[in-house]
Amino acid sequence: MKTNFELYGWMKEAYLNMVIYRFKIMETYLKFGIGVILFLGIRSSYAEINLPAVISDGMVIQQDTMITIWGWAESGETVTVKGSWMQNSKTTLADEKGEWQVKLMSPQAGGPYKIIISGKNKIVLTDILSGEVWLASGQSNMAMPLKQSEDAKAEITLAQFPDIHFFDVKHRMAETPQADSEGKWEACTPDHIAEISAVAYYFARKIHTSLHVPVGVIIANKGGTPAESFVRREVLEQDTTLSKIFDLWTRWENEYPEAEEKYEKALDVWKKLKWGVSSNEKVKAAEPRMPLCVKNVRKPHRRPSALYNAMIWPHIPYVIKGVIWYQGENNVNRPVQYQKLFIALIRSWRKERHAPYLPFYYVQIAPWERYVQENASLLREAQFRALSVPNTGMVVTSDIGNLKDIHPKNKKDVGERLALWAQAKTYGQKEIICSGPLYKSMKIEGDKIRLYFNYVGSGLIGKGDTTLTHFEIAGADKKYVKAEAVIDDSTVVVYNKKISNPLKVRFGWNLTSVPNFYNKEGLPASPFRTEPPTNP
């Protein structure tokens, strides 16, 4: 398989290099498309049994369930698969495309086991663990490696968990769904953990130490990526709101040559000005901003479905327990559309895995001072509204962000808060409160509004102060003003003495809001507004 990956790596390099040259977008597409055809042609010509990268030594299989083992062989070849925990083997035939798969009942948590796959050749997979398997995906905040996170040095030294394994999918992109990806299962040790997603590590560690079973995480993420890159093309095309994403890309590609030329000329002028003055002088002219069309066309991983095809689709048959997701920053300028897009992503991933209630737990974006005010608030609202999809859960990060940095270093709390959702909702640990207060409903009571919440826990508090902050109220003029907010048992009463007929409330809507509204378990409330969301 090395030859295939070398070829695919060449394809990526060619694509990335070609796309940055002026007036050569179509040439790039042509070369990339030919590369994909060659890749698939080689894959279908295998004469011996071959396996996808994720089916390999050190893998973690989902315990006590029906799992899929698949691969390629010569058309019509008999393939036999036997796990060391099984009494009998399973046999199948490779189809006319050379594809085969078998279903095996996995054992309860434990290992190590072996899997023997026989045909014209024989493959013995070793160090197989049975436990809990999760998929971790998203953009840069999910991708941030442990070595860049808070307390990295100390945490890496302590990361000795041989029963936690990670499969870190190498960054790839493609125009069509790919048969395989590139990666390798690695055990969690100080030697290997530094480059692994910090969020995925802290999540896996919490699940492992809580359940005392092996944990495997398939990590498939890429920084600077919009959600549509992780969604199958057909899903986007069949919705009139989401299909506009393709119209947007067409516009960017049409604008690209002229915009790129103007930008490069302006950048050259700016550089000459900057380098042409002494170090004691300041350059008054600001660096020219890269046009949006240039920024996106130069980055093919942002294209619709590009990462789905190369980093998600190849693992669809691999049985997992659930998904953890951290993304949204690159969709913040299209927050209303994100309402549909994010829910479409969740539902389509479930449908493709034939798992309609697959647990999907995700992270709400943290406050950052450089977002556009209303866009960031609406994006967080879109994430909040996605909780309407059954078997989802959201981690609030308003208290652990960094207003100066879109990539907060505290990833331990993020990963462990994701794990709380899994512990409570997936693994039935009923005593665990997995979320801070989430707005449920409101009731107008004269000149006040009473708010009701889910996940009150053992009580509501104003952390560090009895006075709740960042509540606003609006009357008939629909203009929000600062409000008083008082905890009354498991509810919050909101009012402003100048408003006699209040209609609606919002909380944490400011761009840089770091509210103090929590439950006693120490989990923050999500920003919200009581009015209906904007329709996509």
C-alpha positions in Angstrom: 0.0 0.0 0.0 3.0 2.2 0.3 3.0 2.9 -3.4 -0.6 4.1 -3.3 0.1 6.5 -0.5 3.2 7.8 -2.2 1.1 8.4 -5.3 -1.7 10.1 -3.3 0.9 12.2 -1.5 2.1 13.3 -4.9 -1.4 14.2 -5.9 -1.8 16.4 -2.8 1.5 18.2 -3.4 0.7 18.8 -7.0 -2.7 20.1 -6.2 -1.5 22.5 -3.5 1.3 23.8 -5.6 -0.8 24.3 -8.7 -3.7 26.0 -7.0 -1.6 29.0 -6.0 -0.5 30.0 -9.5 -2.5 32.6 -11.3 -5.0 31.6 -13.9 -4.4 27.9 -13.4 -7.4 26.7 -11.4 -8.8 24.5 -14.2 -5.4 23.0 -14.8 -5.3 22.1 -11.1 -8.6 20.3 -11.3 -7.5 18.3 -14.3 -4.3 17.0 -12.7 -6.1 16.2 -9.4 -8.9 14.3 -11.2 -6.4 12.2 -13.2 -4.6 11.4 -9.9 -7.7 10.2 -8.3 -8.5 7.9 -11.3 -5.0 6.4 -11.1 -5.3 5.9 -7.4 -8.7 4.0 -7.7 -7.4 2.0 -10.7 -4.4 0.7 -8.7 -6.7 -0.1 -5.7 -9.0 -2.2 -7.8 -6.1 -4.2 -9.3 -4.9 -5.9 -6.1 -4.1 -9.6 -6.6 -3.5 -10.3 -2.9 -5.5 -9.5 0.2 -5.0 -5.9 1.3 -6.5 -3.9 4.1 -7.4 -0.3 4.8 -4.9 1.5 7.0 -7.4 1.6 9.9 -7.6 -2.2 10.0 -4.1 -2.8 11.3 -2.0 -3.8 14.3 -2.9 -2.0 17.5 -6.4 -1.2 16.5 -9.2 -0.8 19.0 -12.5 -2.5 18.0 -15.9 -1.5 19.5 -16.6 -4.0 22.3 -19.5 -6.5 22.4 -21.1 -5.6 19.1 -21.1 -6.6 15.4 -18.0 -5.0 13.7 -16.9 -4.9 10.1 -13.6 -6.1 8.7 -13.1 -5.2 5.1 -10.5 -4.9 2.4 -9.6 -5.8 -1.2 -8.5 -9.0 -3.1 -8.7 -10.5 -6.5 -12.2 -10.7 -7.8 -13.8 -14.0 -6.8 -11.1 -14.7 -4.2 -12.2 -16.5 -1.0 -11.3 -14.6 2.1 -11.4 -16.1 5.6 -11.4 -14.0 8.8 -11.0 -15.3 12.3 -10.5 -13.4 15.6 -8.5 -15.2 18.3 -11.6 -14.8 20.6 -13.8 -16.8 18.1 -14.4 -20.5 17.8 -15.3 -20.4 14.1 -14.0 -18.3 11.2 -16.1 -16.2 8.7 -15.7 -16.6 5.0 -16.7 -14.4 2.0 -15.9 -13.8 -1.6 -14.4 -10.7 -3.1 -16.9 -9.1 -5.5 -16.3 -8.1 -9.1 -14.5 -4.9 -7.9 -12.3 -6.9 -5.6 -14.0 -5.6 -2.5 -15.0 -7.8 0.4 -16.2 -7.5 4.0 -17.3 -9.7 6.9 -19.1 -9.1 10.1 -17.7 -10.3 13.4 -19.1 -10.3 16.9 -16.5 -8.5 19.0 -15.6 -9.7 22.5 -16.2 -7.7 25.7 -13.5 -5.2 26.7 -10.1 -6.7 26.9 -7.2 -8.0 24.9 -4.8 -8.1 23.3 -6.3 -10.3 20.5 -5.3 -11.3 17.0 -7.2 -11.3 13.8 -6.1 -13.7 11.0 -7.1 -12.9 7.4 -6.4 -15.6 4.8 -6.7 -15.9 1.1 -4.0 -16.2 -1.5 -1.9 -14.5 1.2 -2.2 -14.4 5.0 -2.3 -11.4 7.3 -2.0 -11.6 11.0 -3.1 -8.5 13.0 -1.8 -8.3 16.5 -2.2 -6.2 19.7 -6.0 -5.8 19.0 -7.9 -4.3 21.9 -11.6 -4.4 22.4 -13.2 -1.4 24.1 -14.8 1.9 23.3 -14.1 3.6 20.0 -14.8 7.3 19.2 -14.2 9.6 16.2 -12.7 13.1 17.0 -13.2 15.6 14.2 -13.3 19.4 13.5 -10.9 22.2 12.9 -7.9 23.7 14.6 -9.1 23.7 18.2 -9.7 20.0 17.9 -6.4 19.6 16.0 -4.3 21.5 18.6 -1.7 18.9 19.7 -1.1 18.2 23.4 2.4 19.8 23.1 0.8 23.2 22.4 -1.8 23.1 25.2 -1.8 24.2 28.7 0.6 22.4 31.1 1.9 20.4 28.1 5.2 19.3 29.6 3.8 17.9 32.8 0.8 16.2 31.0 3.0 14.5 28.4 5.2 13.0 31.1 2.1 11.5 32.7 0.5 10.2 29.5 1.3 6.5 30.1 -1.9 4.7 29.1 -1.1 1.6 27.0 -4.8 0.7 26.7 -5.6 4.0 24.9 -4.8 4.0 21.2 -5.1 6.7 18.6 -5.4 6.6 14.8 -4.4 10.0 13.6 -5.6 10.4 10.0 -3.1 12.2 7.9 -4.4 15.3 6.2 -5.7 14.6 2.7 -8.4 16.0 0.4 -10.2 14.7 -2.6 -12.9 15.5 -5.1 -14.5 12.1 -4.8 -14.8 9.6 -1.9 -11.6 7.6 -1.4 -11.1 3.9 -0.6 -8.5 4.5 2.0 -6.7 7.0 4.2 -3.2 7.1 5.7 -2.4 6.7 9.4 -1.3 4.3 12.1 -2.6 3.1 15.4 -0.4 4.2 18.3 -0.6 3.5 22.0 -0.7 6.4 24.4 2.8 6.9 25.7 4.9 10.0 26.4 6.9 9.2 23.2 3.8 9.4 21.0 1.3 11.7 22.6 2.8 15.1 22.0 1.4 15.4 18.5 -2.0 14.0 19.3 -5.1 16.2 19.6 -5.2 17.5 23.2 -9.0 17.4 23.3 -9.1 13.8 22.0 -6.4 12.8 24.6 -8.2 14.3 27.6 -11.6 12.9 26.4 -10.1 9.4 25.9 -8.2 9.5 29.3 -11.4 10.4 31.2 -13.4 7.7 29.5 -10.7 5.1 30.1 -10.2 6.0 33.8 -13.9 6.1 34.3 -14.9 2.8 32.6 -11.6 1.0 33.1 -11.7 -0.3 29.5 -9.5 0.2 26.4 -10.3 3.3 24.4 -9.6 4.0 20.7 -9.9 7.3 19.0 -9.9 7.9 15.2 -8.7 11.6 14.8 -9.7 13.3 11.6 -9.4 17.0 11.6 -7.9 20.0 9.8 -7.3 23.5 10.9 -9.0 26.5 9.1 -11.8 24.3 7.8 -15.5 25.1 7.4 -18.1 22.4 8.2 -19.0 21.8 4.6 -15.6 20.3 4.0 -16.7 17.4 6.2 -20.1 16.8 4.5 -20.8 14.6 1.5 -21.5 16.4 -1.7 -24.9 14.9 -2.3 -26.1 16.1 1.2 -25.2 19.7 0.3 -26.7 19.5 -3.2 -30.1 18.2 -2.1 -30.8 21.2 0.1 -31.5 24.6 -1.5 -29.9 26.5 1.4 -26.7 24.4 1.5 -26.4 24.1 -2.3 -25.6 27.9 -2.2 -22.2 26.9 -0.9 -21.3 25.7 -4.4 -22.5 29.0 -5.8 -20.2 30.8 -3.4 -17.3 28.8 -4.5 -18.1 29.4 -8.2 -18.1 33.1 -7.5 -14.8 32.9 -5.6 -13.1 31.0 -8.4 -14.4 33.6 -11.0 -13.1 36.5 -8.8 -9.8 34.8 -8.0 -7.5 35.7 -10.9 -8.1 39.4 -10.8 -8.3 39.6 -7.0 -5.2 37.6 -6.5 -3.2 39.8 -9.0 -4.4 43.0 -7.2 -3.6 41.6 -3.8 -0.1 40.5 -4.8 0.7 44.0 -6.2 -0.6 45.7 -3.1 1.4 43.3 -1.0 4.6 44.0 -2.9 4.1 47.8 -2.4 3.5 47.3 1.3 6.6 45.1 1.7 8.8 47.6 -0.1 7.5 50.3 2.1 8.1 48.2 5.2 11.6 47.1 4.3 12.5 50.5 2.9 12.5 52.4 6.2 14.8 52.3 9.1 14.0 50.1 12.2 13.2 53.3 14.1 10.4 54.3 11.8 6.9 53.0 11.7 5.1 51.9 8.6 1.8 53.8 8.6 0.2 51.7 5.9 -1.6 48.6 7.1 -0.7 45.3 5.5 -3.3 44.6 2.7 -5.9 42.1 3.7 -6.1 39.0 1.6 -9.5 38.9 -0.3 -11.8 36.1 0.8 -11.8 34.5 -2.6 -8.0 34.3 -2.6 -7.9 33.0 0.9 -10.2 30.2 0.1 -9.2 29.2 -3.4 -5.6 28.9 -2.2 -6.7 26.4 0.5 -8.3 23.3 -1.2 -9.1 21.7 2.2 -11.8 24.3 2.5 -13.7 23.0 -0.6 -17.1 21.4 0.0 -16.7 17.6 0.8 -12.9 17.7 0.3 -12.0 16.3 3.8 -15.1 14.2 4.0 -14.0 12.3 0.9 -10.5 11.7 2.0 -10.6 11.6 5.8 -14.2 10.6 6.9 -15.5 8.4 4.1 -12.7 5.8 4.2 -13.6 4.9 7.8 -17.4 4.7 7.5 -17.6 0.9 7.9 -15.5 1.1 11.1 -17.9 0.7 14.0 -17.6 3.5 16.6 -19.4 4.4 19.8 -19.8 8.1 19.0 -18.4 11.3 17.7 -16.8 14.3 19.4 -16.6 17.5 17.4 -15.0 21.0 17.8 -15.6 23.3 14.9 -17.4 26.5 13.9 -14.8 29.2 13.7 -14.6 29.1 9.9 -18.4 29.3 9.5 -18.8 32.3 11.8 -19.5 34.6 8.9 -22.4 32.4 7.7 -24.1 31.6 11.1 -27.7 31.4 9.8 -26.7 28.9 7.2 -24.8 26.9 9.8 -28.0 26.1 11.6 -28.9 23.7 8.7 -25.4 22.8 7.8 -24.3 21.5 11.2 -27.5 19.5 11.7 -27.2 18.1 8.2 -23.6 17.0 9.0 -24.8 15.2 12.2 -27.7 13.4 10.5 -25.7 12.4 7.4 -22.9 10.9 9.4 -25.4 8.9 11.3 -27.2 7.8 8.2 -24.1 6.7 6.4 -23.1 4.5 9.5 -26.6 3.1 9.8 -26.7 4.5 13.3 -29.6 7.0 13.6 -28.8 7.7 17.3 -25.1 7.7 17.2 -23.9 9.9 20.1 -22.6 13.3 18.8 -21.1 15.6 21.4 -19.6 18.9 20.3 -18.0 22.2 21.6 -19.6 25.6 21.4 -17.0 28.2 20.1 -15.4 30.4 22.8 -15.6 34.2 23.0 -12.9 36.0 20.9 -12.6 39.7 20.5 -12.0 39.7 16.8 -15.2 38.0 15.7 -18.0 40.1 14.2 -20.4 40.7 17.2 -23.7 39.4 15.8 -22.2 36.6 13.7 -20.4 35.0 16.7 -23.6 35.2 18.8 -25.7 33.7 16.0 -23.1 30.9 15.4 -23.2 30.0 19.1 -27.0 30.0 18.9 -26.9 27.7 15.9 -24.8 25.3 17.9 -27.2 25.6 20.9 -30.2 24.9 18.6 -28.5 21.7 17.3 -29.3 20.2 20.7 -32.8 19.7 19.3 -31.3 16.7 17.4 -31.7 13.6 19.7 -28.6 12.2 21.4 -26.4 15.3 21.0 -24.6 17.3 23.7 -22.8 20.6 23.8 -19.8 21.8 25.8 -19.9 25.5 26.8 -16.5 27.2 26.8 -17.4 30.8 27.7 -15.3 30.5 30.9 -12.3 28.8 29.5 -11.6 30.7 26.3 -9.1 33.5 25.6 -10.4 36.8 24.3 -7.0 37.4 22.7 -6.6 34.0 21.1 -9.0 32.1 18.9 -7.1 28.9 20.1 -7.4 28.8 23.9 -4.7 26.6 25.5 -7.0 25.0 28.1 -8.0 21.8 26.3 -8.2 19.7 29.4 -11.5 21.1 30.5 -12.9 20.9 27.0 -12.0 17.2 26.6 -13.2 16.3 30.1 -16.5 18.2 29.6 -17.1 16.2 26.4 -16.4 13.1 28.4 -19.1 14.2 31.0 -21.7 14.0 28.2 -20.5 10.5 27.2 -20.4 9.3 30.8 -23.9 10.6 31.6 -25.7 9.9 28.3 -23.9 7.1 26.6 -22.6 5.1 29.5 -25.5 5.7 31.9 -23.6 7.2 34.8 -26.8 9.0 36.0 -25.1 10.7 39.0 -23.1 12.9 36.6 -24.3 16.4 35.7 -22.9 16.8 32.1 -23.8 20.4 31.4 -24.3 23.8 32.8 -27.8 25.5 32.7 -29.4 25.4 29.2 -32.3 27.6 28.5 -35.6 25.8 28.3 -38.5 28.2 28.4 -39.8 31.6 29.7 -42.9 33.0 31.4 -43.9 36.7 31.5 -45.0 37.7 35.1 -46.1 41.3 35.0 -43.0 43.5 34.6 -40.6 40.5 34.9 -39.7 37.4 33.0 -39.0 34.1 34.6 -36.6 31.7 32.9 -36.5 27.9 33.2 -33.5 25.7 32.5 -32.4 22.2 32.0 -29.3 20.9 33.8 -29.8 22.9 36.9 -27.9 20.3 38.8 -27.8 20.8 42.5 -28.6 24.5 42.1 -27.9 27.7 40.3 -25.2 30.2 41.3 -23.6 33.4 40.4 -20.0 32.2 40.5 -17.8 34.5 42.5 -20.7 36.9 43.1 -24.3 36.7 44.0 -25.2 39.1 41.2 -25.7 37.5 37.8 -24.2 39.3 34.9 -24.7 39.6 31.1 -28.5 39.4 31.1 -30.5 41.8 28.9 -34.2 42.4 28.5 -36.4 44.1 25.8 -39.9 45.5 25.8 -42.2 46.7 23.0 -39.5 48.6 21.2 -37.5 45.4 20.9 -34.3 47.1 22.1 -32.3 45.2 24.6 -31.1 46.9 27.8 -29.1 45.7 30.7 -31.2 43.7 33.2 -31.2 42.6 36.8 -31.3 38.9 37.2 -32.1 37.1 40.4 -31.9 33.3 41.1 -35.2 32.0 42.5 -34.8 28.3 43.4 -34.2 26.6 40.0 -35.3 29.6 37.9 -34.0 33.1 37.1 -36.2 36.2 37.3 -35.1 39.0 34.9 -36.3 42.6 34.9 -35.5 46.3 34.4 -37.5 48.8 36.4 -37.8 51.0 33.3 -39.6 48.3 31.3 -43.1 47.6 32.4 -44.1 45.1 29.6 -41.1 42.9 28.9 -41.2 40.6 25.9 -37.8 38.8 25.6 -34.5 38.2 27.2 -31.0 37.3 26.1 -27.9 36.2 27.9 -24.2 36.3 27.1 -24.9 37.9 23.7 -22.0 40.3 23.8 -18.9 39.4 21.7 -16.6 39.2 24.7 -19.1 38.0 27.3 -17.6 35.9 30.2 -20.7 35.5 32.4 -20.8 34.2 35.9 -24.0 32.1 35.6 -23.3 28.4 36.5 -24.8 25.4 38.3 -23.2 24.3 41.6 -21.3 21.6 39.7 -19.2 24.4 38.2 -20.5 24.2 34.6 -21.3 27.5 32.9 -24.7 28.3 31.2 -24.8 28.6 27.5 -25.5 32.0 25.9 -29.1 32.2 24.6 -32.0 34.4 23.6 -35.7 33.7 24.2 -36.8 34.8 20.7 -37.0 32.4 17.8 -33.9 32.0 15.7 -33.4 33.5 12.3 -34.6 31.2 9.5 -31.8 30.0 7.2 
